[in-house]
Amino acid sequence: MSRLIHAERHYSHRIGWLRAAVLGANDGIVSTAALVIGVAAAESTRSAILVAGVAGLVAGAMSMAAGEYVSVSSQADTERADLARETRELAESPEAELRELQNIYIARGLDADLALRVAEQLSAGDRLSAHARDELGITEAQAAKPIQAALASAATFSAGAALPLVIAALVPPRLIIALVTITSLISLAGLGALAAGAGGAGRWRGAIRVTFWSALAMALTALVARVFGATA
């Protein structure tokens, strides 16, 4: 008789890098496309458009990396402090910590005896991991990784920002606004659908959400540039 193995797909292990990567790529396309469109709407030369776009790419990538690193580092500091405190408590009062773990399992639906046996069996191995997971909610898959988040944000921002720059460099000046807008929105829609699918959510909803807000950002930037460019 053959054994059927049910392999479940989960998405929680992707949370750390997925959030940073999607945010970086999305911001790279939106901010650089909006910048290119805004400068072009002010009737600037191609050279001025590309200089502004490259400056936006470099500044944006560094800003994203620094922001992610600082933000995720703060989360990592909090996690380390919680784990250090939990380590001290386990050393100073192991019985109290065992009862605390038992009460957690009781609150989740186990009877007292079974909860105690589960707590004892888990504590016989890696006690800190058991408390980190079930008391503090800290797991390896979701633990803060500042360098990973910073590098992912900078790299994906740069990749996203490169798209409108390449379009602006290759197409005739009179078509820059239209083609940068179209290609950027198509790419953003694809990115939104890809990110939603990778996270287990609906692709259409992700695509529409990203496209709407990105189009609004580009339109407002072009409007402001047109107004101030006309009155300069």
N, C-alpha and C positions, 0 to 999 in steps of 0.2 A: 504494500500500500504506500503510495507516494505521499510525501509530506508537502503541504502547501505552505510556503513562507510568504507572509504578507509584509511587504516592504512599504512603510508609510513615508510619504514625503513631507518634510517639515521645512520651515523657512526661517526659524529663529536664528540659526547660525549665520544668516546673511545680514542680520540687522546692522552690525557695526560698520562693515565696509559698504553695504548697499546704500545706507543713508548718506554717507559722505560722498560716495561716487555719484549718485543721482543728483544731489544738491550741487556738486561741483560742475558737472556737465551742463545741468540746466542753467545755472548762473552764468557759466561761460558763454553759452549761446545767447541767452537773453540780454545780458549786460553789454556784450560786445556788439551784437546785432543792433541793439537800441542805440549804442554810441555811434556806430557806423551810419545808421539811418539818420540820426540827429545831425551829425556833421554834414552828411550829404544833403539833407533838407535845407541847411543853411547855405547851399550852393557853393560849397568848398571844392577845392581841387582834389583829384585822386590822391595826390601825395599827402595832403593834409588829412584826408580820411584814413589813409593807412597808418600814418604816424599816430593819430589819435587811437586807432584800433589796437596797434601793437602796444602802446602805452597802457591801454586799458587791460590788455591780456596780461602783461607782466604785473601790473599793480593788483589786478583781481586775483591772479594765481597766488601771489604772496599773501594777500589779505585773507584769502580763503584758508591757506595753509596755517597762517598764524592764528586765525580765529578758531579753527578746528582744534589745533593743538592746545590752545589755552582752555577752551571749553571742555574738551575731553580729558585734559590733564586734571582739571578741577574735579571731574567725576571720578577719575582714578585715585586722586588724593582722598576723597571721601570713602571710596571702597577700601583703600589701604588702612585708613583710620578705623573703620568698622571691623576689619579683619584683625587688626592688632588688638583692639579692645576685646573681641571675641576670644582671641588666643589667651589673653590674660585671664578672662573669666573661666575658660576651660581648665586652666592650670590651677586657679585658686579655689574654684567651687565646682568640680566636675559633676557632683550629684545634682546640684541645682540646675546645671545646664542640661543634664539628662532629663530631668523633669520638665524643663522648658520645652525640649524637643518633643517629649511625650504629649504635652498639652497642645502643641501645634498639630500633631496627628489626630488627637481627639477632636480638635476643632474642625478637622477635615473629614470627620465621619467615622473614625475608628473607635472601637471600645477601648477602655483604659488598659486592659491587659495586653491586647494586641498592639496598641500604640506604644506601650512600654517595651515590648519585645522588638518592635521595629526600631525604636530609638536605640536600644541596646545593641542590636545587630549592626546598625549603621555606624554607631559610635565605636564599635570594635575595630572598624577599619580606619578611615580618615575622618575623625570627629570634626575637624575644622570645615572640611568640605560639606559635610552634612548640615552643619549650622549655617554656613555661608549660603547654601542653596535654599534651605527650608525656612530659616529664620531671617536672613538678610536679603534673600532674593538675588544673590550674586552667583552667576554661573560662568563657566569658561567661554561659552558661546557669546554671551552678552557683556562680558567684562570690557571695561574701557581700554582702548588701545590708542593713545594719542598720536604716536608717530604714524601708525597705519592710517588713521583718519586724516592727518595732515597731508601725507603723500597722496592719498587717494583723491582728496579734494583739489590739490594743486594740479595733479596730472589730468584729471577729468575736466577741470575748468579750462586748462590750456587746450585740451583736445576740442572741447566745445567752442571755445573762442576762435579757434583756427578756421572754423567753417565760414563764418561771415567775412573774415579777412581774405580768405582765398577767393570767395565770390567777388568781393570788392576789387581785388587785384586783377581779376581776369575779364570781367564783363565791361561793356562800354559804360562810361560814366552816367549816361542818362538812364541806364537800366539798373543801377546799383540799388536804389531804394526798393524797387519792385522785386528783383531777384533775391536780394538778401532777406527781405521779408518772407517771401514764399518758401525758399529753401530752409530758412530758420524755423518757420512754423511747422513745416513737414518733419524736419528732424526732431523738433521738440515733441510733436505728437507721437512719433515713433519711440522717443526716449521715455515719454510718459507711459506708453503702453508696455514697453519692455520692463520698466521699473515695477509697474503694477503686477505684471505677470510673474516677475522674479520674486515678488513679495507675496504672491498668492491671491492678489486682489483682481478685480475686473479690469481688463485692458482698456475698454472703451472709456470707462469713467476716468482712468488715469490720463489717457490721451486728451480728452476734452478739457479736463481741469488744467493741465499744463498749457495747452494751446490758448485757452481763453485769457489767462492772466498774462501770458507772454505777449499776445497780440495787443492787449491793453497797454502794457509797458512800452512797446514799440510805438504805438499810436500816440501816446502822450509825449514821448520823447521827440518824435517828429513834429508834433504840434508846437511844442515849446521852442524847438530850434527854428521852425519856420517863422514863428512870431518874432522872436528876438533877432533872427537873421535878417528879417525884412525891415526891422526898425533900427538896426545897427548903423 
